[in-house]
Amino acid sequence: MKILAFGEVLWDIFPDDEFIGGAPLNFAAHLSKMGEEAYVLTSVGNDALGTKSLQIIGDFGVKTDYISVSECLETGKCLVTLDSNKVPKYNLLQNVAYDEIPVENIPDNFGVLYFGTLALRNGFNRDSLNKLLENNSFKEIFVDVNIRPPFYSKETIEFAVSNATILKISDEESPQIADALGLRLDNDFARRLCERYENLKLVIITLGSIGSFCYERANNREYRAGCIETIVASTVGAGDSFSAAFLHKYLCGAGIKSCLNFAAKISGFVVSKTEAIPNYNVENF
């Protein structure tokens, strides 16, 4: 099944280095490693980082057919500075290429659409996603909220949740989502989300070192899985790898508990490495 990941491709710019990233790219790259046909729908600038982005994305095995090159806006960047204690501070630049993603000529042959809220921080992309949803018949819409303050609003959260069939959030994001939607945050939060939004089939909540949780509407059933004990090198991209691994197993027809366990194994391996997309053979998991 073909998978289309809509949203940001950006570069984390450190004082002495730079790294490509963005949740949709990380998600698609991990799916590609798992043998899925994954595409990124985004925009980069007609600049050095844009050219480099296209090369690296292709090297990950992700399809670049629907990456546009903007003549007006530069490739997305996040400027990272470190204080005296090496604590990072992030400055996500605005009015960059991924803020204006065109969606013309996207064929209606994708089974899954993925997006988050960062790429919805302006009206252009919200309009683009609306067009995409109107003109395509996706079997699944996987939303990984990925809240990045201050680039979210009640409107963007409502838009995301009301279009998802599979919603993935973290325990750290749950309070903002509950507040935005006017829902009580308690043990029945996921069930009430599904009661309000009939489009939702699954609500996945990652719980850090505790593990993960999933509520399945069809069976009114809850599932839980632990996490993999490991020495953490970096948490960058861990949530994206979890999402990709869960979706891969789900599309293969695995049960929810198996999907959660597989996602825990993949994300556990990823946090043990410094790269967001480390080398691995999915057959080893």
N, C-alpha and C positions, 0 to 999 in steps of 0.2 A: 504494500500500500504506500502510495506516495505521500510524503509529509512536507508541509509548507510552514516554515517558521518566519513569522512577521516581526520585524522590529529592529532594534539597535545593533549595529556593529560599531564598536568604538575601540579606541586605544587608551590604555592607562599609561600616562606619561609621568615617569618618575624623574628625579633630578639626573639620574645617570643611566636610565634604561627605559624601554617601552615594550608593552605587551598588548597583543590584540585580545579583545574580549567582547562581552555583550551576551546576555542570557540566551537570546535566540540562536546565536552562533554556537555557543557551548552546547546547547541542547541538540542542535542539528549535527554537530561534530560527533557527539557520543552516539547518536542514533546511527550515523554512518559507520562507526566502528562496529556496531552491532548488526550490520548488514542491511539496514533500512535505506530506502531511497529518499534522502532528505535534501531539501532545497531551502535557501534563505532568501526571503523577500525583503530587501533593504535598499539603501542608497549610500554610496560613498562619494567622496569628492574626487574631482579630477586633479589629484595631487599625489605626492609621493606615498603617503600613507594609504591612499585609495588603491593605488597600483599594488602596493605590498599586501593590502587586505585581500584583493582578488587572488593573488598567488597563494597566500597561506590558506585561505578558505578552500581553494581547489585542492591543495595538498592534504587537507583534512578529509577529503573525499566528499565534501559537501558540494552539491550542484550550485553553480553560480549563474544559471540562466536568467534569473529574475532579480539580479542585482543591478540597479541603475547607477549611472555615473553623473553626478550633478556638476554642471558648469558654474553654478552660482554659490554653492555651499561647500565648505570643507568637510573632510572626513571627521566623524565624531571623535572627541577626545574627553578624557577625564584627567585633569591635572592633579597629581598626587604629591603632596608635600609632607615631610616628616618633621615632627618637633624634636626637641632635645632628647626626648625619651623614645624616639623612633615610632611614636604613635602617628599613623597616617591621617591626613585630612584630604577630603576629596572635593574637587570642583568640577562638576559635570557641565561642560560648556553647552550653551543653548544655540539655537539657530544653526544647526549643523546638518549635514546631508541626511542623516536618518530621521530628522524631523519632517522631511517631506518625501515620503515613499510613494511613488506612483504605482497604481495597480492595474493599469490598462493591459489588455492582452494576456491576462492570466487564465490559462485553460481550466475548464471545469472537470479536471480529472485527478484532483487531490482528495485523498481520503481523510486527511487530518490537517487541521489548521492549529497553529500554536501562536499565542501572543501573551504579552504581559502589559503592565500599566505604564512603564517608563516611556515607551514609544507613543503613548496616548496623551502626552503632556501638551499637545497643541491640537487645534481643530483640523489641520490638514490630514494628519494620520487617522483621526477618528472618522473623518469622511472617507478616507481610503478603506478603512476596515469595514465600514458600513457597505460600501460598494462591493467589496470582496464577499461579504456575507450574503448580500442580495443576489449576487451573480454566480454563486458557487454552492454546490450541495455537498458540504462536508459531512462525513459520517460521524466524526468526532471533532470537537473543538476543545483543545487542551489549553487551559489558562493557568499560567504560573504567575501569580500576582506580582511578585518581586517589587514590593514597595520601596521607592527610593525618595525619601523626603528631600526637598519639598515638592517633588514632581508627581504628585497624585492628588486626587480630589474625590469627594463623594460621588461626583458624576462619573469619573473614570472607573472607580471601583464598581459602581452600579452597572456600568456598561460591560465591564469584564465578566462579572458574576452572571449577569442576565443573558450572556451569550455562550457561556461555557457548558459543555457536557461533562467534562472532567475538570475540577477545580483543585489546584494545589496551592496551599499556603503554608507558612511556617508558624510556629507558636508565637514568635515575636511579632508577626504581622496580624495575628488574630484580633488584638484589641482595636487596631485602626479599622479593620474591616467590620467588626461588630459595631463600632461607633458610627461608621459611615452608613451602614445599612439599618441602624436602629434596632439591632438584635442584642439580646442578652448573651454574654459570653460565659457559658458554663458547659457542663458535660454533654448537653444536648444541642450545642451550637451547630454542629454539622448537620444533624437531622433537621433542625429548623431552617437552615439554609435550603435544604432540598424541598422542604414543605413550601417555602415561599417561591422558590425558583424551580418550576417544573422541568426546565431544560436540564437541570443537573442530574447526572447519573451517579457520580462519585465525588466525594469531597475528601481530599487527602491532606492531612496535617502532619508536617514533620516536627519532631519534638526534641531536636538536638541530641544530646547524649542519652535521652530516654528511649529514642527509637522513632516510630512513626505510627500513624493511625489512619484508617480509611473507613468512611461510612458509605455503604452501598444502598441506594434508594430501592432498587428492585426487590431486594430481600429484607429491607429494613434491618440490616445487619452491620455490626461493627467488627473491624479487624485491627489487630495490633501486631507489630513486629519490633524486635529489639534492634540495636545498632551494633556494628562490628567494632570491637575494641581494637584500637590502633594508636600509634603515636602520630599526633596531628602535626603536619608540616604546614598546611595552608587549607583554609576552608573556602578559598575562592573557587567557584564553579561546582561546589559539592551539591548544592541544591539542584543545579541544572543537570548534573549527571544522574541524580536520583530521579528526576522527572523523566529523563530519556529512558532510563532503565525500566522504570515502571511501565511506561507506555509501550516499550518494545515487547515486554512479556505479555501485557494486556492484549496487544494486537495479535500475539501468537496464540491467544486463547487460554492463557494460564489463569488460575484462580487468583483472587485478590491477595490472599496471604502469600502466595508464591511470588506475586508481583512485588509486594512490599519487601520480602526477604531478598530478592534479587537486587532491588534498588538499594537496599542497605549494604549489600556486598560491594556493588560498584562504587557507591558514594564513599564507603569506608576506605576503599583503595585510593580513591581520588584525594581524600584529605590527607593521606599519608605521603603525598607527593606535593611538590611546590607548584607544578603546572596545573592549570584548570583542565587541560585535556592531555593527560599523560598517555604514554604508549601502554597498551594492554591488549591481550587476546581474550575476547569475550567468552571463548570456550573454556577458559580457566576458572570461570565463575559458575 
